[in-house]
Amino acid sequence: MTINNYDCSIIRFEKLAEEVLYYPPDCTFPLMDMYYKDQNGKLVGNQASMSKKHDQHVATYMSFYEKIGTNPEKILLKLYF
């Protein structure tokens, strides 16, 4: 996989470009450090830092889904550490 670009703005899932890294605009966002839509249309998140402060609570996931305009019943998040 080659990541072609990156973006720090909040974009709804259906408008995410494939293979583009997106960073939460708030660098203290507790769920992940970056995310992207893969070439199969799947949502993938990465925690690149070694921080143990990344929040795993349901409310945090739901906040992320709300920001990108979808929900876990429609789009599953693959989260890698």
PLY file of the C-alpha trace (Angstrom):
ply
format ascii 1.0
element vertex 81
property float x
property float y
property float z
element edge 80
property int vertex1
property int vertex2
end_header
0.00 0.00 0.00
1.20 3.49 -0.82
-0.28 6.41 1.03
-0.60 9.23 -1.48
-1.42 12.18 0.73
-2.64 13.25 4.15
-5.38 15.50 5.50
-6.19 16.96 8.92
-9.77 18.04 8.30
-12.90 16.16 9.35
-14.45 14.54 6.29
-17.50 12.31 6.19
-16.66 8.66 5.54
-18.34 8.48 2.14
-16.14 11.37 0.96
-12.85 9.97 2.26
-10.43 9.37 -0.58
-8.93 5.88 -0.68
-5.33 5.46 0.48
-5.11 8.98 1.97
-4.03 9.32 5.60
-6.31 11.45 7.73
-5.19 12.82 11.08
-7.68 13.95 13.72
-7.50 17.79 13.77
-7.18 17.63 17.55
-3.81 15.96 18.21
-5.08 14.92 21.64
-7.87 12.81 20.10
-7.73 9.71 22.31
-8.68 6.90 19.93
-6.02 6.84 17.21
-3.24 8.82 15.59
-4.37 8.44 11.97
-6.94 6.66 9.84
-7.71 5.96 6.19
-10.10 4.22 3.82
-8.36 1.31 2.12
-8.81 0.33 -1.52
-11.63 -2.02 -0.51
-13.57 0.78 1.18
-12.73 -0.39 4.71
-11.99 2.05 7.54
-8.56 1.47 9.10
-7.13 3.25 12.15
-3.56 3.28 13.41
-2.14 4.09 16.79
1.43 4.95 15.83
2.59 6.33 19.16
3.55 4.25 22.16
1.14 6.23 24.34
-0.92 4.16 26.73
-3.39 7.02 27.02
-5.35 6.09 23.90
-8.90 5.73 25.06
-10.76 2.52 24.23
-14.16 3.43 25.70
-17.30 2.98 23.61
-18.09 6.70 23.91
-14.77 7.53 22.22
-15.51 5.22 19.29
-18.99 6.65 18.95
-17.62 10.21 19.01
-15.29 9.32 16.12
-18.07 7.68 14.13
-20.30 10.71 14.69
-17.57 13.05 13.44
-17.16 11.12 10.18
-20.89 10.68 9.70
-21.35 6.93 10.03
-21.76 4.23 12.68
-20.20 0.85 13.55
-23.21 -1.04 12.22
-22.49 0.30 8.71
-18.71 0.66 8.73
-16.41 -1.42 10.95
-13.15 0.10 12.15
-10.01 -2.02 11.99
-7.76 -0.50 14.65
-4.06 -1.41 14.66
-1.61 -0.71 17.47
0 1
1 2
2 3
3 4
4 5
5 6
6 7
7 8
8 9
9 10
10 11
11 12
12 13
13 14
14 15
15 16
16 17
17 18
18 19
19 20
20 21
21 22
22 23
23 24
24 25
25 26
26 27
27 28
28 29
29 30
30 31
31 32
32 33
33 34
34 35
35 36
36 37
37 38
38 39
39 40
40 41
41 42
42 43
43 44
44 45
45 46
46 47
47 48
48 49
49 50
50 51
51 52
52 53
53 54
54 55
55 56
56 57
57 58
58 59
59 60
60 61
61 62
62 63
63 64
64 65
65 66
66 67
67 68
68 69
69 70
70 71
71 72
72 73
73 74
74 75
75 76
76 77
77 78
78 79
79 80
